[in-house]
Amino acid sequence: MEKQDLWKPLTVLIALIVLVPLLVGGFMMMPMGPWMMGGAWGPWWALGMLLLWVLVIAGIGAALVVAVRALPWSKAEDQETPLEILKRRYARGEISREEYERMKAELSS
């Protein structure tokens, strides 16, 4: 993933982390009136808070995953296989054809 591709998901995650608590928090702070649990809201406020925290924790986890995948040492496609290294060494002339064939047979088995 290139740096340019990283901006869009990070922007969405930051927006969710900032906006969801504001939107859900507005419902949580509605006037409760004479009832202890908020009258018509009843137990729904507790489910809203649970949902809020699940979204916050999931957003933080997703941001961490995106950040770790963007690190240069976490890219698996940049790593060479042993056979590719062997082919490169043979192409450079570092090893003879006999050594190449023997090592290739060892890697294949």
Summary of the structure (lengths in Angstrom):
residues: 109
radius of gyration: 27.7
end to end distance: 34.4
largest distance: 90.2
contacts: 233
relative contact order: 0.09
helix: 77%
strand: 0%
